[in-house]
C-alpha cells in the first residue's frame, strides 16, 4: 500500500498483451506525493531464508511500504551489521544467485524498488547488463555503499543512460563541500547514515542524529529528498527522524529480525505486516 503516491510514470512506453499500459512510480514522485508527511522505505534481503519464502515475504511487505529496498546477498557486506550479514548468509547458503534477485524484483508489484548491493556484484555482471536487467525487472534505483563519489563516474554514466536513480550516502563525518558534491549527483533520494558504524537495530537513536538530519536538510536545500537509515528500528525512531525534517525513514535490521523470528505461517506474516504498518503510520505523523 503506497499511500503517498500521487502520479504515475509510464516506463519504456510498453504495453502488455491486451493493450493495458504498464506504469511505474518514480522514487521522486513518491516523495512529492508525501508532502507534509514521511515515506517509509523498507529493506529486505533477497533469498532470505530461501527463494520462495523470500518472494512471498517481499510481496507482503510491498503492500505496506512506500519504497522497497532489496538487498542482493554478498559474502562480504562491509556496510551491514550482524543481522543483515546473517540474512545474506542464509540466502547464500540456500543457493540464491544474482539472477534470482532480478527474478524476485520482477515479480513484486507496487512501490518503487531499489537494489542495494556492492560494486563487485555490479562489475561481475557488467554495468550495461546490470542496469538493463534492473530496468527489465522494474527497479528504479541503486545503492552501492562501497563506491565513493570520486570513483563513481562509470556508475553515474550508466545509471543516467538507463534511467535508474543512483543513490549516494552521507555520514556524520561527511564535510559540507563533499556533501554538496554528493547531493549534486544523487538521484531519487539522499541516504543519510544516522550514525557511524554498520547497520543494525538499536534501542535509542544516537544523540547527534536529530542535529545531523537538520544539518543535511539545510545543506540539501530541497535539491533532493533526504531519507535516514542505520539504526532506525521502531515507530518512535521513525517519528523522531521525520519530525526532525527527514523526508523518509529507512528500516532494515528490525524488519529482518522479525523475519528471522518466523514467518512460515499466516500468523507470522500478520505480525510482520502489523510492524510495517506501525512504521508507516509513524512516518505519517510529522
Backbone as a ProteinNet text record, in pm:
[ID]
protein_1_A
[PRIMARY]
XXXXXXXXXXXXXXXXXXXXXXXXXXXXXXXXXXXXXXXXXXXXXXXXXXXXXXXXXXXXXXXXXXXXXXXXXXXXXXXXXXXXXXXXXXXXXXXXXXXXXXXXXXXXXXXXXXXXXXXXXXXXXXXXXXXXXXXXXXXXXXXXXXXXXXXXXXXXXXXXXXXXXXXXXXXXXXXXXXXXXXXXXXXXXXXXXXXXXXXXXXXXXXXXXXXXXXXXXXXXXXXXXXXXXXXXXXXXXXXXXXXXXXXXXXXXXXXXXXXXXXXXXXXXXXXXXXXXXXXXXXXXXX
[TERTIARY]
85.9	0	89	85.3	172.4	86.9	56.3	-41.7	4.9	135.7	185.2	181.7	169.7	186.6	74	115	15.8	16.6	131.1	146	204.6	156.5	212.8	306.2	405.9	500.6	506.2	486.7	494.6	640.1	671.2	808.9	827	915.7	952.9	844.7	731.1	624	566.4	588.2	548.3	407.1	345	212.5	210.5	156.7	144.7	32.2	15.2	-95.4	-228.6	-311.4	-441.8	-443.3	-323.9	-316.1	-319	-302.2	-301.7	-161	-146.6	-15.4	44.5	178.3	249.7	302.8	270.1	313.3	399.6	500	578.7	587.9	584.1	605	755	796.3	936.2	957.7	1081.8	1114.4	1083.7	1120.3	1097.5	948.5	866.1	722.2	664.1	725	679.8	693.1	808.9	831.8	745.8	723	634.8	493.3	451.1	318.1	306.3	421.3	422.9	441.5	419.3	441.6	372.9	449.8	396.9	398	435.6	443.1	573.4	600.4	723.1	694.7	795.1	784.6	858.4	803.9	869.8	939.8	1068.9	1149.1	1185.7	1141	1165.1	1267.6	1365.7	1472.9	1450	1464.5	1463.4	1572.7	1628.7	1734.4	1672.4	1703.6	1652.3	1703.5	1612.9	1651.7	1660.3	1623.7	1628.1	1487.4	1468.2	1565.9	1587.6	1497.4	1512.3	1433.2	1449.4	1392.8	1241.2	1169.9	1024.5	966.1	1022.5	973.6	1002.5	1121.8	1160.5	1066.1	1033.5	944	807.5	757.7	628.4	635.3	741.4	756.1	764.7	846.5	868.7	739.7	661.7	533.2	440.4	441.2	360.1	409.7	541.8	599.2	570.7	568.6	544.3	408.9	317.1	185.5	186.9	297.2	299.5	405	485.5	592.4	572.2	639.6	632.8	741.2	857.3	967.3	1024.5	1055.1	1105	1252.5	1337.2	1480.5	1514.7	1571.7	1602.8	1753.2	1801.5	1943.7	1981.5	2086.3	2141.7	2247.2	2230.2	2324.9	2468.3	2559	2701.4	2781.7	2891.7	2970.8	3049	3068.1	3145.3	3075	2957.9	2878.2	2931.1	3029	3104.1	3020.8	2909.9	2828	2720.8	2708.1	2597	2642.2	2553.2	2578.4	2540.8	2541.2	2524.4	2391.6	2285.3	2153.1	2144.4	2186	2177.1	2286.3	2402	2503.1	2448.2	2376	2317.6	2212.5	2133.2	2032.6	2099.9	2207.7	2282	2338.3	2389.8	2446.8	2339.6	2222.6	2113.2	2073.9	2066	2027.8	2131.8	2259	2364	2368.8	2351.8	2352.8	2233.1	2123.8	2006.1	2023.1	2131	2158.1	2116.7	2080.2	2036.5	2149.7	2114	2209.2	2156.5	2244.1	2204.2	2085.5	2084.5	1969.9	1839	1844.3	1724.7	1675.2	1767.8	1729.5	1654.9	1700.1	1627.1	1489.1	1481.8	1352.4	1257.6	1307.2	1223.4	1172	1264	1224.1	1117.7	1134.3	1040.9	902	895.2	766.7	693.3	760.2	698.3	641.8	515.1	448.6	419.6	395.5	356.9	450.1	525.9	607.3	733.1	798.9	928.7	1025.9	1111.6	1206.8	1349	1429.8	1569.3	1655.8	1759.6	1856.6	1964.5	2003.6	2122.3	2222.2	2339.6	2439.5	2578.4	2678.6	2817.9	2876.9	2976.1	3023.9	3077.6	3135	3189.6	3081.2	2960.6	2849.8	2812.7	2809.4	2776.7	2884.3	3010.8	3121.4	3121.9	3097.1	3097.8	2990.1	2877.1	2768.5	2793.1	2866.4	2886.4	2785.1	2830.9	2742.5	2621.2	2644.2	2532	2430.4	2477.3	2384.9	2312.3	2385.3	2322.3	2209.9	2237.1	2135	2021.7	2054.1	1950	1857.2	1916	1835.3	1752.8	1808.6	1734.9	1610.9	1626.9	1512.9	1407.4	1452.7	1358.6	1282.2	1347.6	1284.7	1203.6	1197.3	1120	1187.7	1321	1397.3	1426.6	1393.3	1402.4	1530.7	1597.8	1714.4	1818.9	1939	2051.4	2133.1	2163	2251.1	2374.4	2491.6	2617.9	2706.4	2698.4	2762.5	2914.9	2976.6	3123.2	3188.3	3111.1	3170.1	3161.8	3274.8	3271	3238.4	3191.1	3153	3270	3392.1	3510.7	3540.3	3486.5	3515.4	3390.1	3288.6	3157.9	3124.1	3222.2	3190.5	3121.6	3172.2	3112.4	2970.2	2951.5	2817.4	2721.6	2766.8	2682.4	2641.9	2739.2	2710.5	2606.5	2625.8	2532.3	2395	2393.1	2264.4	2182.5	2248.9	2177	2129.5	2212.9	2176.8	2051.9	2041.6	1930.1	1815.2	1832.1	1724.4	1700.5	1807	1799.2	1863.8	1793.2	1845	1962.6	2076.7	2192	2189.4	2175.8	2152.7	2281.6	2333	2456.6	2426.7	2527.6	2515.8	2602.2	2554.3	2636	2632.4	2742	2756.7	2790.9	2785.2	2819.3	2958.4	3047.5	3184.3	3198.9	3092.4	3099.7	3101.8	3207.2	3213.8	3120.7	3097.6	2996.9	3030.3	3157	3194	3166.5	3205.2	3183.4	3034.7	2963.9	2820.3	2750	2790.5	2731.3	2756.9	2877.1	2909.4	2822.5	2803.7	2720.1	2575.1	2525.8	2387.4	2367.4	2467.7	2458.6	2435.5	2493.9	2489.5	2386.2	2342.3	2247.4	2111.7	2041.1	1907.1	1813.8	1686.3	1588.4	1577.7	1679.5	1689.2	1832.8	1863.5	1994.6	1983.6	2068.8	2067.3	2155.1	2091.7	2162.8	2190.9	2317.2	2358.9	2352.8	2265	2235.8	2349.4	2439.1	2548.2	2663.6	2779.4	2896.1	2881.4	2943.9	2937.1	2853.9	2802	2726.9	2578.6	2499.3	2355.7	2329	2207.9	2171.2	2064	1972.7	1866.4	1924.2	1861.9	1907.3	1786.6	1809.7	1702.3	1675.8	1782.7	1770.1	1848.6	1802.4	1877.3	1998	2105.7	2222.3	2184.6	2241.1	2204	2223.8	2323.5	2351.2	2271	2186.1	2114.7	2022.1	1943.7	1847.3	1919.5	2026	2104.5	2164.4	2211.8	2271.2	2166.8	2047.5	1941.2	1913.1	1903.3	1875.1	1988.5	2109.8	2224.9	2219.7	2192.4	2185.1	2072	1955.9	1843.4	1877.5	1948.3	1985.7	2080.2	2175.2	2270.7	2202	2114.6	2045	1955.1	1893.7	1813.3	1701.1	1645.2	1534.7	1575.3	1705.8	1750.5	1718.1	1712.1	1685.5	1619.7	1526	1468.9	1575.9	1556.3	1651.1	1584.4	1646.8	1594.8	1702.4	1661.8	1756.4	1750.3	1868.1	1877.1	1989.1	2013.5	2112.7	2060.6	2009.3	1965.4	1823.5	1750.6	1610.8	1530	1475.4	1426.7	1283.4	1226.5	1094.2	1008.1	876.4	791.5	833.7	878.4	923	1043.6	1138.8	1254.2	1208.6	1118	1068.3	1005.3	921.4	854.1	955.3	1057.3	1157.6	1233.7	1277.4	1356.3	1269.6	1143.7	1054.6	1025.4	1001.7	975.6	1098.3	1217.5	1340.3	1358.4	1274.7	1280.9	1312.6	1342.4	1369.9	1245.7	1267	1156.1	1117.9	1209.1	1181.1	1264.6	1218.3	1290.8	1315.1	1436.8	1476.1	1491.8	1416.6	1421.2	1460.2	1565.5	1611.1	1626.6	1722.8	1754.5	1635.5	1556	1439.4	1337.8	1329	1240.7	1297.5	1427.9	1493.3	1480.4	1491.2	1475.7	1340.7	1236.8	1104.1	1087.3	1155.3	1151.9	1222.1	1334.6	1409.9	1333.8	1238.7	1157	1052.7	1031	939.7	824.4	815.1	703.2	651.5	661.4	622.2	470.6	395.8	250.9	186.7	56.3	-16	-0.4	13.1	31	160.9	268.9	397	392.2	327.3	312.8	233.1	127.4	44.3	125	209.6	294.3	388.3	446.3	536.5	462.5	345.6	271.9	224.7	186.7	146	263	383.2	501.2	528.1	524.4	547.3	442.2	318	210.5	232.5	283	310	421.7	518.8	626.8	574.3	490.7	436.2	348.9	267.7	181.2	263.5	374.8	462.9	523.7	555.3	612.6	513.4	384.3	282.9	263.3	315.6	288.5	396.1	411.5	509.5	455.8
-119.4	0	123.6	198.7	313.9	439	481.5	587.8	723.2	745.2	877.9	905.1	801.2	819.4	903.3	995.4	1083.3	1076.5	1040.3	1048.8	918.2	872.4	754.3	795.3	710.7	737.4	615.5	634.6	519.9	485.4	357.9	312.6	247.4	303.4	242.1	245.8	305.5	311.6	175.9	75.6	-60.3	-90.1	-186	-231.4	-382.3	-444.8	-589.5	-634	-766	-813.5	-757.6	-719.2	-663.3	-512.2	-450.4	-307.9	-224.7	-285.3	-210	-157.8	-28.2	31.3	-6.6	-21.7	-55.4	72.4	97.6	218.5	182.6	264.4	255.4	394.4	401.2	527.7	554.5	675.2	708.5	733.9	719.9	743.9	888.1	978.2	1120.1	1149.1	1084.2	1107.1	1057.2	953.4	907.5	1020.1	1083.3	1191.3	1313.4	1341	1452.1	1425.7	1300	1264.7	1262.9	1265.1	1259.3	1396.3	1501	1635.7	1651.9	1697.8	1718.3	1593.3	1479.4	1353.9	1284.2	1171.4	1099.4	970.9	922	796.3	687	566.7	451.8	370.5	349.6	265.4	140	26.1	-99.5	-183.8	-234	-316.9	-463.7	-549.2	-693.9	-755.1	-865.2	-934.6	-1037.4	-1029.5	-1126.8	-1266.9	-1363.3	-1501.5	-1545.4	-1459.2	-1494.8	-1532.4	-1652.8	-1759.3	-1851.1	-1845.2	-1919.2	-1844.3	-1885.7	-1809.7	-1793.6	-1904.1	-1896.9	-1825.3	-1853	-1783.7	-1634.9	-1603	-1462.6	-1389.4	-1450.9	-1386.4	-1359.6	-1455.1	-1437.1	-1322.7	-1319.6	-1215.5	-1078.4	-1069	-939.8	-888.5	-978.5	-936.3	-883.2	-946.3	-898.6	-761.7	-748.1	-621.6	-507.3	-538.4	-435.6	-368.4	-435.4	-378.4	-272.7	-266.4	-181.9	-71.9	-64.1	35.6	128.3	241.7	337.2	311.4	265.4	227.4	97.5	4.7	-126.6	-136.1	-151.9	-168.2	-316.6	-370.3	-512.2	-533.4	-605.4	-632.7	-755.4	-743.1	-857.3	-920.4	-1045.5	-1106.6	-1104.2	-1077	-1067	-1127.1	-1190.5	-1261.7	-1170.6	-1043.2	-951	-816	-812.1	-688.8	-590.8	-509.9	-429.5	-322.2	-279.7	-174.1	-229.2	-360.5	-421.7	-483.8	-474.4	-533.1	-680.1	-735.3	-879.5	-930.7	-853.6	-900.5	-920.8	-820.9	-832.1	-924.2	-929	-1027.4	-1168.6	-1195.1	-1327.7	-1357	-1256.1	-1275	-1307.2	-1237	-1265.4	-1406.3	-1445.6	-1580.1	-1686.8	-1666.1	-1762.2	-1772.4	-1657.6	-1656	-1726.6	-1698.3	-1760.9	-1911.6	-1952.8	-2096	-2167.6	-2094.1	-2154.8	-2166.7	-2107.3	-2117.3	-1997.9	-1886.3	-1768.2	-1715.2	-1668.6	-1609.9	-1474.7	-1396.6	-1262.4	-1269.2	-1367.8	-1382.9	-1397.4	-1468	-1486.2	-1353.5	-1265.5	-1134.1	-1051.7	-1059.7	-990.7	-1053.6	-1184.8	-1251.8	-1205.4	-1198.2	-1152.3	-1011.2	-922	-783.6	-776.7	-857	-853.5	-901.1	-990.8	-1048.8	-968.4	-867.8	-788.1	-660	-636.3	-516.7	-420.3	-295.5	-197.3	-78.1	-64	56.5	52.7	167.2	167.5	74.8	8.6	-86.2	-34	-51.9	-8.6	-129	-153.5	-256.1	-195.7	-268.7	-233.1	-346.8	-312.8	-415	-353.9	-436.4	-391.5	-392.2	-305.9	-278.1	-401.6	-494.9	-614.6	-692	-696.5	-766.7	-697.1	-563.8	-488.5	-511.1	-505.6	-524	-664.2	-763.9	-901.1	-923.8	-860.7	-875.5	-787.5	-678.9	-580.4	-468.8	-345	-232.5	-229.9	-246.7	-240.3	-349.7	-471.4	-581.3	-560.3	-513.2	-492.6	-389.9	-277.6	-173.5	-213.6	-281.1	-327.8	-427.1	-520	-617	-548.8	-444.8	-370	-305.4	-243	-180.5	-285	-399.4	-505.7	-558.2	-554	-602.4	-494.2	-375.8	-267.5	-202.1	-210.6	-149.9	-4.8	84.7	228.7	292.8	227.1	289.6	188.3	239.4	154.4	223.8	148.4	194.4	105.2	165.8	90.9	154.5	107.5	178.8	179.1	90.7	84.5	156.6	238.2	316.5	464.9	531.9	674.5	759.7	878.1	967.9	992.2	994.1	1022.4	912.6	793.2	679.8	629.3	712.5	666.8	708.1	756.4	809.3	707.6	584.1	481.9	448.4	435.4	408.1	522.1	643.8	759.2	761.9	736.6	738.9	632.9	511.4	403.3	426.4	476.3	499.4	604	708	810.2	754.6	671.7	614.9	527.5	452.1	358.8	415	534.7	597	535.6	482.5	425.5	523.7	558.9	655.1	595	662.8	621.3	701.6	630.1	691	685.3	800.7	806.8	826.2	796.8	806.9	920.8	984.5	1078.3	1035.1	1060.5	1018.4	1139.2	1123.6	1236.5	1292.7	1213.6	1261.1	1332.3	1336.7	1399.7	1551.4	1615.3	1760.9	1827.3	1956.7	2025.4	2027.6	2049	2053.2	1919.7	1811.9	1679.5	1646.3	1687.7	1663.1	1733.1	1855	1926.5	1854.1	1797.9	1723.8	1598.4	1529.5	1409.2	1444.1	1551.3	1594.3	1630.2	1689.5	1728.4	1607.7	1494.4	1377.8	1272.6	1271.5	1167.6	1191.6	1083.6	1090.5	1002.2	1036.4	960.8	1015.1	987.5	1046.1	1036.2	1113.7	1109.9	1019.6	919.3	824.8	881.3	918.5	977.2	867.6	838.4	740	808.8	763.2	836	834.2	737.1	724.5	651.2	657.4	586.2	436.8	355.1	211.1	144.5	25.9	-53.5	-52.4	-115.9	-125	-210.7	-196.9	-277.7	-208.5	-288.3	-232.5	-175.2	-69.8	-4.1	30.6	40.2	79	229	306.6	452.7	512.2	625.4	699.5	765.2	775.4	847.6	993.3	1053.5	1190.9	1291.8	1267.7	1365.2	1345.1	1243.1	1211.5	1324.2	1377.4	1482.4	1606.9	1643.9	1760.7	1737.2	1614.2	1582.5	1589.5	1538.9	1546.5	1691.6	1775.7	1917.6	1982.3	1941.7	1995.8	1953.4	1826.7	1776.7	1845.7	1858.1	1923.8	2067.3	2135.8	2274.7	2281.1	2189.1	2187.7	2145.1	2045.9	1998	2106.2	2185.1	2297.3	2259.7	2141.1	2099.5	2042.5	2028.7	1977.1	1829.3	1754.8	1611.4	1568.6	1474.9	1423.9	1357.7	1364	1309.9	1195.6	1076.4	960.9	910.3	875	841.4	692.5	628.9	488.5	460	331.9	281.8	302.9	196.8	202.6	250.8	280.4	320.4	191.7	171.6	38.7	32.3	144.5	144.1	255.3	246.6	358.2	490.7	489.1	612.6	671.1	585	633.2	698.4	629.7	682.3	818.9	830.2	957.2	1066.7	1031.7	1131.5	1185.6	1098.2	1147.4	1224.7	1185.3	1260.1	1398	1403.8	1533.7	1623.9	1563.9	1642.6	1700.5	1656.9	1712.1	1612.8	1487.3	1387	1362.9	1335.8	1307	1159.1	1076.3	933.9	866.4	749.5	668.2	530.7	480.4	351	252.5	144	42.5	-90.2	-153.5	-279.6	-388.8	-373.5	-480.1	-517.9	-420	-450.4	-534.8	-515.2	-598.6	-738.8	-747.8	-878.9	-956.9	-887.4	-954.8	-1025.2	-958.4	-1018.2	-1133.5	-1125.3	-1237.7	-1358.8	-1335.2	-1446	-1511.4	-1438.3	-1495	-1593.9	-1591.1	-1687.6	-1625	-1655.6	-1608.5	-1725.6	-1845.1	-1964.3	-1977	-1913.9	-1925.9	-1788.1	-1787.2	-1660.7	-1570.9	-1632.1	-1553.8	-1474.3	-1538.3	-1469.5	-1357.9	-1384	-1281.2	-1163.8	-1193.2	-1086.4	-1000.4	-1063.3	-986.4	-894	-945.1	-863.3	-744.8	-769.8	-660.8	-558.4	-603.4	-509.6	-421	-478.7	-398.9	-295.6	-338	-244.3	-134.7	-172.9	-73.6	28.9	-16.7	76.4	173.2	126.8	214.6	316.9	270.5	361.2	467.2	426.9	523.3	626.2	582.2	675.5	775.9	730.7	822.2	929.9	901.4	999.4	1106.7	1081.6	1175.7	1283.3	1358.6	1468.3	1577.6
0	0	0	-111	-125.5	-117.7	1.7	22.4	-28.5	-31.2	-65.5	-215.5	-298	-440.5	-499.6	-586.1	-646.1	-798.3	-857.6	-1002.2	-1053.8	-1170	-1234.3	-1346.6	-1372.6	-1479.3	-1568.3	-1699.9	-1789.6	-1812	-1816.4	-1830.2	-1965.7	-2044.6	-2169.6	-2276.8	-2246.4	-2343.4	-2379	-2296.2	-2331	-2283.9	-2350.5	-2312.1	-2313.4	-2209.9	-2208.6	-2299.3	-2321.9	-2405.1	-2357.2	-2453	-2417.7	-2422.4	-2443.4	-2462.3	-2336.8	-2218.3	-2093.5	-2067.9	-2051.4	-2033.3	-1898.4	-1896	-1773.5	-1710.7	-1585	-1516.8	-1396.5	-1373.6	-1251.7	-1190.9	-1060.7	-991.7	-980.3	-1002.6	-980	-830.6	-787.2	-646.5	-609.7	-696.9	-667.3	-649.5	-730	-721.6	-590	-534.4	-403	-302	-301	-203.9	-235.1	-361.9	-397	-348.1	-354.4	-307.1	-156.1	-87.8	58.8	122.2	48.2	102.6	237.6	334.6	468.4	553.2	493.2	566.5	527.7	590	559.2	484.2	411.7	338.9	416.1	411.8	472.7	365.4	384.7	296.1	373.7	325.1	395	321.6	397.9	339.9	372.1	270.2	288.8	202.6	247.7	173.6	80.4	-47.7	-143.1	-107.9	-107.2	-85.3	58.1	152.2	294.7	340.6	391.6	417.6	297.8	199.1	74.2	-31.9	-155.6	-266.9	-257.7	-242.4	-247	-125.6	-6.7	112.9	103.7	54.8	40.4	-53.5	-164.7	-260.4	-196.5	-120.5	-53.9	47.3	128.2	229.6	164.9	60.5	-4.8	-68.6	-126.9	-183	-73.8	42.7	154.4	201.5	214.9	261.5	164.5	35	-66.3	-48.8	19.1	43.8	154.3	229.7	349.6	346.1	240.5	236	117.5	121.7	11.4	-92.5	-47.2	-135	-81	-169.7	-130	-165.4	-63.3	-84.4	-74.3	-180.9	-188.7	-187.8	-88.1	-77.7	-158.7	-239.7	-311.2	-220.8	-180.3	-85.7	-137.9	-45.1	-80	33.9	0.8	101.5	193.9	154.7	237.8	245.5	311.4	316.9	421.6	383.3	480.4	548.3	486.7	547	638.9	642.9	715.3	846.7	944.9	1074.6	1077.9	1199	1216.2	1161.9	1178.3	1136.6	986.5	909.8	764.4	711.2	776.6	738.2	750.9	860.4	880.7	773.6	737.1	632.5	499.4	467.1	343.8	346	461.8	474.2	454.9	514.7	496.6	349.3	283.4	142.4	55.7	79.9	0.1	23	148.8	178.4	116.7	94.8	32.1	-119.4	-173	-315.7	-397.7	-333.3	-406.3	-493.7	-612	-705.3	-751.2	-815.5	-858.5	-953.6	-1042.2	-1133.4	-1056.1	-942.6	-861.3	-805.6	-772.5	-717.9	-821.9	-947.5	-1054	-1074.1	-1061.1	-1073.4	-964.1	-840.4	-729.6	-756.8	-795.1	-821	-930	-1033.5	-1145.8	-1105.4	-1007.2	-968.9	-861.6	-805.8	-698.9	-758.2	-736.1	-787.1	-672.9	-708.8	-608.1	-604.4	-496	-478.2	-564.4	-582.5	-649.4	-576.4	-654.4	-598.8	-617.8	-513.4	-513.9	-478.8	-557.1	-521.1	-432.5	-328.7	-250.9	-269.8	-322.8	-346.6	-338.7	-362.9	-357.4	-497.9	-517.1	-651.9	-722.5	-647.4	-708.8	-784.4	-729.1	-795	-925.7	-922.8	-1044.4	-1150.6	-1110	-1204.7	-1264.1	-1181.4	-1231.5	-1337	-1318.4	-1416.1	-1537.6	-1518.4	-1623.3	-1608.7	-1617.5	-1590.1	-1681.8	-1812.9	-1906.3	-1877	-1853.6	-1827.2	-1694.9	-1592.4	-1461.9	-1472.1	-1535.8	-1543.8	-1638.2	-1747.2	-1838	-1768.7	-1694	-1620	-1510.9	-1450.4	-1348.5	-1407.9	-1522.4	-1589.1	-1623.7	-1676.9	-1713.3	-1591	-1473.9	-1350.4	-1280.5	-1338.9	-1278.9	-1160.6	-1154.8	-1044.8	-1078.4	-985.2	-1010.4	-959.5	-861.5	-800.5	-760.2	-730.8	-692.6	-585	-477.5	-370.6	-370.7	-381.8	-379.9	-272.4	-148.4	-37.7	-39.2	-117.7	-116	-233.8	-307.4	-415.9	-380.5	-359.5	-325.4	-446.6	-421.7	-530	-625.2	-570.3	-651.7	-753.4	-733.6	-822.2	-892.3	-899.4	-945.8	-1088.5	-1163.8	-1296.3	-1386.2	-1388.2	-1475	-1430.9	-1299.3	-1247.6	-1280.7	-1261.9	-1291.3	-1438.1	-1525.2	-1668.4	-1705.7	-1654.8	-1687.6	-1625.4	-1501.3	-1435.5	-1510.7	-1560.8	-1637.5	-1770.7	-1833.5	-1963	-1952.7	-1842.9	-1828.7	-1744	-1690.8	-1615.1	-1478.9	-1418.1	-1283.4	-1186	-1080.6	-984	-906.5	-909.6	-829.9	-700.1	-589.2	-458.6	-376.8	-337.8	-260	-111.2	-30.8	113.9	166.6	273.7	350.2	495.9	566.1	705.6	791.5	923.1	1010.9	988.5	928.5	903.1	768.8	687.9	556	571	517.7	530.9	429.1	446.9	367.7	219.3	183.2	42	-26.7	39.6	-19.2	-21.7	81.8	85.1	-30.5	-60.1	-172.8	-304.1	-318.2	-439.7	-450.6	-339.8	-338.9	-371.2	-310.3	-334.3	-481.4	-541.4	-682.3	-772.9	-736.8	-826.6	-787.1	-661.7	-621.3	-683.3	-711.7	-769.6	-686.8	-685.2	-607.8	-467.3	-386.9	-253.6	-205.2	-105.3	-41	81.1	88.8	200.1	311.9	420.9	534.4	637.4	657.9	758	893.9	979.9	1102.9	1204.3	1190.1	1287.6	1222.5	1285.7	1236	1265	1182	1202.4	1095.1	1127.7	1031	1065.9	979.7	1004.5	1127.5	1180.7	1296.3	1378.1	1434.3	1517.2	1645.8	1696.4	1818.7	1905.5	2035.6	2126.1	2121.3	2103	2105.2	1989.1	1940.6	1840.8	1905.7	1828.1	1879.1	1906.4	2010.5	2046	1932.8	1848.2	1742.4	1615.7	1610.8	1487.1	1443.1	1535.5	1500	1449.2	1518.8	1475.5	1336.6	1311.5	1181.7	1070.3	1096.7	996.6	959.7	1059.3	1032.8	953.2	982.4	908.4	762.1	737.2	600	524.3	588.5	523.6	484.9	571.7	542.6	424.1	417.9	307.2	177.7	186.2	65.7	7.8	94.2	48.2	-47.1	-30.3	-115.7	-250.1	-274.3	-404	-423.2	-313.3	-321.1	-190.4	-194.9	-69.4	16.6	146.3	243.3	319.2	316.1	389.2	484.8	605.4	712.1	743.3	750.6	783.5	881.4	907.3	1003.6	1146.5	1204.5	1343	1363.6	1255.7	1268.8	1287.1	1406.5	1443.4	1493.5	1535.7	1598.3	1539.4	1559.7	1516.9	1578.3	1702.9	1766.8	1693.9	1656.6	1580.1	1449.7	1380.2	1253.3	1274.1	1374.7	1401.5	1435	1510.8	1550.2	1429.8	1338.6	1225.3	1126.9	1112.6	1023	1081.2	1211.1	1274.7	1270.5	1262.8	1252.8	1112.8	1018.9	884	775	810.2	707.6	622.9	495.2	405.3	407.5	458.8	465.4	572.9	615.8	713.3	652.8	669.9	614.3	728.6	723	827.7	763.7	817.4	762.6	865.5	955.5	1050.8	1137.8	1178.6	1262.2	1186.4	1054.4	972.9	960.5	934.9	922.8	1053.3	1166.9	1296.4	1304.9	1259	1266.7	1169.2	1057	963.2	1023.9	1090.1	1149.4	1264.6	1323.4	1431.1	1378.8	1246.8	1188.1	1114	984.4	901.4	817.1	874.9	799.6	785.1	875.4	870.6	861.6	850.8	836.1	959.2	1076	1197.6	1192.4	1145	1133.9	1030.7	917.9	814.8	868.9	944.1	1000.1	1096.9	1179.9	1272.5	1195.9	1086.8	1006.7	946.1	889.6	827.3	929.7	1047.1	1152.4	1193.7	1201.8	1235.9	1127.3	1001.8	891.4	889.7	918.4	920.3	1031.2	1145.3	1256.3	1219.5	1143.2	1097.8	997.5	905.9	804.7	868	964.1	1033.5	1109.8	1168.3	1239.2	1143.3	1022	921.9	881	897	858.2	964.6	1085	1196	1205.8	1100.8	1104.2	1192.1
[MASK]
++++++++++++++++++++++++++++++++++++++++++++++++++++++++++++++++++++++++++++++++++++++++++++++++++++++++++++++++++++++++++++++++++++++++++++++++++++++++++++++++++++++++++++++++++++++++++++++++++++++++++++++++++++++++++++++++++++++++++++++++++++++++++++++++++++++++++++++++++++++++++++++

